[in-house]
Amino acid sequence: RSYNSVPEWAYGVTDWLEVGLYMPVYSVSKDRGGSIDGFKLRALFVVPHADDRRLFYGVNFEFSVNASYWDSRRITSEVRPIIGWRFRRVDFIVNPILDTAYDGFKNLDFAPCERIAYNFSPKWATAVEEYADYGPLHQFYSANDQSHQVYAVVDHTSKFLDIEAGVGFGLTGSSDKLTLKLMLSRDLN
């Protein structure tokens, strides 16, 4: 029951490297009001010209500094491998994500996500996405303690603004029941 948001600032260093800054991560809730929750630094390494490839891949690294009420772990990071396949109008993307609080290899948290999208045109697509958190690698959470969210998503690309909007539904007791997402992006070149 909160509104969470962050502006993301990104810069394409080369056709295979993008760096970014999520700042500030903030939220508004009934209990806390408005609050600054932290910030993230990001480095994304990808195969060049992914839009022209049937198989595309990359890896994203994030380093986060968190407020204590936002995350009990002050410093966290994420390693997000990206593997995608394009079959004509259909894209299938898998991210076998590992999260860490720098507390040992066995405590790496497995939080994968997947996306299957149908591209009606270069400007419009619909997708189904799943975001999960299975827990630490050494012992996954029980099924009901895992988080699983499924989203219905619509993407629209234009010269002025790219829009991704979706509605997510929790599948387990540990998942948010309903989540709305809206991502707006603009290329400043």
Buried (B, 14 or more C-beta within 10 A) or exposed (E): EEEEEBEEEBEEEEEBBBEBBBBBBBBEEEEEEEBEBBBBBBBBBBBEEBEEEEEBBBBBEBEBBBBEEBBEBBEBBBBBBBBBBBEEEEBEBBBBBBBBBEEEEEBBBBBBBBBBBEBEEEEEBBBBBBBBBBBBEEEBBEEEEBBBBBBEBEBEBEEEEBEBBBEBBBBBEBBEEEBEBEEEEEEEE
